[in-house]
Amino acid sequence: MSVIKEPKSEQRELELVRIAHFSDAVFAVSIVLLILDIKLPEIPDAVPVADYMNYLRPMTMQALVFVATFIFMVNFWRRHLQLFRLLHHQDNGLVTRNLFFLFFIITFPFAARAMVHIQPHFILPLFIYLCNLAGCLAAMFWMAYYAFQKKPSITAPGHYTEKEIMYQRYKYNFLTMATGFTVISMVYFFFPDNVHYQYLSYWIIPALALFNYFRLKIKKRNTLRAVHIVDKQV
């Protein structure tokens, strides 16, 4: 009768490196797919220079969406790197949550491509894009909760303050996007013809993000102050 042995600590660390490399490859491919959609328009020779903007306007929208999505994806990669820096080894729970996170990274090019087709009477691409952002933030929070709260044994020893601050940051980011997405959806559902309410609802996400930014800074300062007091007592 064969017995399945638990992988050694060195093997688990190697598997964690493989997960990180696979995640980096997914990020790289997704970013490359973003730029492939931006193409110069074909402008007929007879078109005067003054009318070039009519042909360049769609490409301008594509470029803006690309820049915004690139910033989001690089920010998610940086947060993913910070999280994995505090991990010691992996388990099946971490692998599952990381794959869930990478699913939304892979779908970012599709969401960005859809944003080009947004119209005042057709805002489905906006909801797809916001849903993608919310999915990434939810996955990051899910991984942080699993690593720092549910299974702290897979993290590196020490760094308790850094882990707590990172966990709180990911939690607030997810709650901000989830709340903003819910408010925007409810406004469009209850006031489908009120354009002013719809435009005002867009400000809920940056307003909540600003509020949670200062809230997190205060919490971080209080946490560091408490740690400093304990160190002085010791």
C-alpha positions as CSV (number, residue, x, y, z in Angstrom):
1,M,0.0,0.0,0.0
2,S,1.5,3.3,-1.1
3,V,1.4,6.4,1.0
4,I,1.4,9.9,-0.5
5,K,4.1,11.8,1.4
6,E,3.7,15.5,2.2
7,P,6.1,17.6,0.1
8,K,9.2,18.8,2.0
9,S,9.6,22.4,3.0
10,E,12.2,23.0,0.2
11,Q,9.9,21.6,-2.4
12,R,7.0,23.8,-1.2
13,E,9.2,26.8,-1.5
14,L,10.2,25.8,-5.1
15,E,6.5,25.3,-5.9
16,L,5.8,28.9,-4.6
17,V,8.5,30.2,-7.0
18,R,6.8,28.4,-9.8
19,I,3.4,29.9,-8.9
20,A,5.0,33.4,-8.9
21,H,6.7,32.8,-12.3
22,F,3.5,31.5,-13.8
23,S,1.6,34.5,-12.5
24,D,4.2,36.9,-14.0
25,A,3.8,35.2,-17.3
26,V,0.1,35.7,-17.2
27,F,0.5,39.4,-16.4
28,A,3.0,39.8,-19.3
29,V,0.8,38.1,-21.9
30,S,-2.3,40.1,-20.8
31,I,-0.4,43.4,-21.1
32,V,0.9,42.5,-24.5
33,L,-2.7,41.6,-25.6
34,L,-3.8,45.2,-24.6
35,I,-1.5,46.9,-27.1
36,L,-2.4,44.6,-30.0
37,D,-5.9,46.2,-30.2
38,I,-4.4,49.7,-30.9
39,K,-4.0,50.2,-34.6
40,L,-3.5,53.3,-36.7
41,P,-6.6,54.1,-38.8
42,E,-6.5,54.0,-42.6
43,I,-6.9,57.6,-43.7
44,P,-7.7,58.2,-47.4
45,D,-5.3,60.5,-49.3
46,A,-8.1,62.9,-50.2
47,V,-9.0,63.6,-46.6
48,P,-7.8,67.1,-45.5
49,V,-5.6,67.4,-42.4
50,A,-8.4,69.2,-40.5
51,D,-10.6,66.1,-40.7
52,Y,-7.9,63.7,-39.4
53,M,-9.4,63.8,-35.9
54,N,-12.5,62.1,-37.1
55,Y,-10.4,59.1,-38.0
56,L,-8.0,59.3,-35.0
57,R,-10.8,59.7,-32.3
58,P,-11.4,55.9,-32.0
59,M,-7.7,55.3,-31.6
60,T,-7.5,58.1,-29.0
61,M,-10.1,56.3,-26.9
62,Q,-8.3,53.0,-27.3
63,A,-5.0,54.7,-26.1
64,L,-6.7,56.2,-23.0
65,V,-8.2,52.8,-22.1
66,F,-4.9,51.1,-22.6
67,V,-3.0,53.6,-20.4
68,A,-5.7,53.3,-17.6
69,T,-5.7,49.4,-17.8
70,F,-1.9,49.3,-17.9
71,I,-1.8,51.3,-14.7
72,F,-4.4,49.0,-13.1
73,M,-2.5,45.9,-14.1
74,V,0.9,47.1,-13.0
75,N,-0.6,48.1,-9.7
76,F,-2.1,44.6,-9.3
77,W,1.2,43.0,-10.2
78,R,3.0,45.1,-7.6
79,R,0.4,44.1,-4.9
80,H,0.8,40.5,-6.0
81,L,4.5,40.8,-5.6
82,Q,4.2,42.3,-2.1
83,L,1.9,39.5,-1.0
84,F,4.1,36.7,-2.3
85,R,7.1,38.4,-0.6
86,L,5.5,37.6,2.7
87,L,4.8,33.9,1.9
88,H,7.0,31.0,3.0
89,H,5.4,28.2,1.0
90,Q,2.2,27.2,-0.8
91,D,-0.8,24.9,-0.4
92,N,-3.8,24.0,-2.5
93,G,-5.9,26.8,-1.0
94,L,-3.4,29.5,-2.1
95,V,-3.1,27.9,-5.6
96,T,-6.9,28.0,-6.0
97,R,-7.2,31.7,-5.0
98,N,-4.2,32.7,-7.1
99,L,-5.8,31.1,-10.2
100,F,-9.1,32.9,-9.4
101,F,-7.1,36.2,-9.3
102,L,-5.3,35.4,-12.6
103,F,-8.7,34.7,-14.3
104,F,-9.6,38.3,-13.9
105,I,-6.2,39.4,-15.1
106,I,-6.6,37.4,-18.3
107,T,-10.0,38.9,-18.9
108,F,-8.7,42.5,-18.6
109,P,-7.9,42.8,-22.4
110,F,-11.5,41.8,-23.2
111,A,-12.9,44.4,-20.7
112,A,-10.6,47.1,-22.1
113,R,-11.6,46.2,-25.7
114,A,-15.3,46.5,-24.7
115,M,-14.8,50.0,-23.2
116,V,-14.1,51.4,-26.7
117,H,-17.7,50.6,-27.6
118,I,-19.3,52.5,-24.7
119,Q,-22.0,54.9,-25.6
120,P,-24.4,57.1,-23.6
121,H,-27.2,54.6,-24.3
122,F,-25.0,51.6,-24.0
123,I,-23.0,51.4,-20.8
124,L,-22.7,47.6,-20.6
125,P,-18.9,47.9,-21.3
126,L,-18.5,50.1,-18.2
127,F,-20.2,47.4,-16.0
128,I,-17.9,44.7,-17.5
129,Y,-14.8,46.8,-16.8
130,L,-15.9,47.6,-13.2
131,C,-16.8,44.0,-12.7
132,N,-13.3,43.0,-13.8
133,L,-11.8,45.5,-11.4
134,A,-14.0,44.3,-8.5
135,G,-13.0,40.7,-9.3
136,C,-9.3,41.4,-9.1
137,L,-9.7,43.3,-5.8
138,A,-11.9,40.5,-4.4
139,A,-9.3,37.9,-5.4
140,M,-6.5,39.9,-3.8
141,F,-8.5,40.3,-0.6
142,W,-9.4,36.5,-0.7
143,M,-5.7,35.6,-1.0
144,A,-4.7,38.0,1.8
145,Y,-7.4,36.7,4.1
146,Y,-6.4,33.2,3.5
147,A,-2.7,33.8,4.0
148,F,-2.8,36.2,6.9
149,Q,-5.9,35.2,8.8
150,K,-6.9,31.7,7.9
151,K,-3.6,30.0,7.2
152,P,-0.8,32.1,8.7
153,S,1.5,29.1,8.7
154,I,2.2,29.5,5.0
155,T,3.6,33.0,5.6
156,A,7.1,34.0,6.6
157,P,7.6,34.4,10.4
158,G,7.4,37.9,11.8
159,H,6.4,41.0,9.8
160,Y,3.1,41.0,11.8
161,T,2.5,44.8,11.4
162,E,3.2,44.7,7.7
163,K,0.8,41.7,7.2
164,E,-2.0,43.4,9.2
165,I,-1.6,46.7,7.2
166,M,-1.6,44.8,3.9
167,Y,-4.6,42.8,4.8
168,Q,-6.5,46.0,5.9
169,R,-5.5,47.7,2.6
170,Y,-6.8,44.9,0.4
171,K,-10.0,44.7,2.4
172,Y,-10.7,48.4,2.1
173,N,-9.9,48.4,-1.6
174,F,-12.3,45.6,-2.2
175,L,-15.1,47.1,-0.1
176,T,-14.6,50.5,-2.0
177,M,-15.0,48.9,-5.4
178,A,-17.9,46.6,-4.4
179,T,-19.8,49.5,-2.8
180,G,-19.2,51.8,-5.7
181,F,-20.2,49.2,-8.3
182,T,-23.4,48.4,-6.3
183,V,-24.3,52.1,-6.1
184,I,-23.7,52.7,-9.8
185,S,-25.8,49.6,-10.7
186,M,-28.7,50.7,-8.4
187,V,-28.7,54.2,-9.9
188,Y,-28.9,52.9,-13.4
189,F,-31.6,50.4,-12.4
190,F,-33.8,52.9,-10.5
191,F,-33.1,56.0,-12.6
192,P,-32.5,54.7,-16.1
193,D,-33.4,58.1,-17.7
194,N,-31.8,60.5,-15.3
195,V,-28.4,61.2,-16.8
196,H,-27.4,63.6,-13.9
197,Y,-27.8,60.9,-11.2
198,Q,-25.9,58.5,-13.4
199,Y,-23.0,60.8,-13.8
200,L,-23.0,61.7,-10.1
201,S,-22.8,58.0,-9.2
202,Y,-19.4,57.7,-10.9
203,W,-17.9,59.9,-8.2
204,I,-18.8,57.4,-5.4
205,I,-15.8,55.2,-6.2
206,P,-13.1,58.0,-6.0
207,A,-14.8,59.5,-3.0
208,L,-14.8,56.2,-1.1
209,A,-11.2,55.5,-2.2
210,L,-10.1,58.9,-0.8
211,F,-12.0,58.2,2.4
212,N,-10.5,54.7,2.9
213,Y,-7.0,56.1,2.0
214,F,-7.1,58.5,5.0
215,R,-8.8,55.8,7.1
216,L,-6.0,53.4,6.4
217,K,-3.3,56.0,7.0
218,I,-4.8,56.7,10.5
219,K,-5.1,52.9,11.2
220,K,-1.4,52.4,10.1
221,R,-0.2,55.3,12.3
222,N,-2.1,53.9,15.3
223,T,-0.8,50.4,14.7
224,L,2.8,51.6,14.4
225,R,2.3,53.7,17.5
226,A,1.0,50.7,19.5
227,V,3.9,48.5,18.3
228,H,6.3,51.3,19.4
229,I,4.8,51.5,22.8
230,V,5.0,47.7,23.3
231,D,8.7,47.7,22.2
232,K,9.5,50.4,24.7
233,Q,7.8,48.5,27.5
234,V,9.7,45.3,26.6
